[in-house]
Amino acid sequence: NAGVTQTPKFRVLKTGQSMTLLCAQDMNHEYMYWYRQDPGMGLRLIHYSVGEGTTAKGEVPDGYNVSRLKKQNFLLGLESAAPSQTSVYFCASSIASELNEQFFGPGTRLTVL
Amino acid sequence: AQSVTQLGSHVSVSEGALVLLRCNYSSSVPPYLFWYVQYPNQGLQLLLKYTSAATLVKGINGFEAEFKKSETSFHLTKPSAHMSDAAEYFCAVSGIYQKVTFGTGTKLQVIP
């Protein structure tokens, strides 16, 4: 049981480049989330999904897009990276309901120059 | 609307001393409250969760937290700090039809 995995672990982009972060979970969870973590700001929700084929905006969605074509995968895309998107990105999943524990991946450290 | 306030972004304790990390919440619905721990270069993992079954919640690694509705608090404690407790701790609040909201975190330093 791998839990939640994230690819890649590190990435450096130039301003304007695009990239996709992949999150995969093998726990058959319905809910999946993308967060960004910045010093002194805790975790902020970017987008989330309550099931295959559905996505919704979180607290800070601008500049990001997501897709959930398969239940086990949740992709986060940056179409035109900006320095303000330099952050550590975490994916999480949970059994259906906001009242349940979230299981987190190890994170992706992204630097945009 | 809901929010979480963690008092103190950094807390230092001596090894063997009491650990107290403070969390106050605001919620318009009966809250579910969580404490997560993040070790360096890792994701968050659940320490404990309050779901209204009992006000004193015991978690992993000897941690516990007490829900006090009158004080809107959910402070995390451990009687005796260990070097391995050095990490960042996040309080979070949720509720029916509410997304989880995380606090800004408290970094715990344990001094030998």
Interface residues (C-beta under 8 A of the other chain):
Chain A: V4 Y35 G40 M41 G42 L43 R44 L45 Y48 G58 F90 A92 E98 L99 E101 Q102 F104 G105 P106 G107
Chain B: S9 Y32 F34 N41 Q42 G43 L44 Q45 L46 K49 T51 F90 S94 G95 I96 Y97 Q98 K99 V100 F102 G103 T104 G105
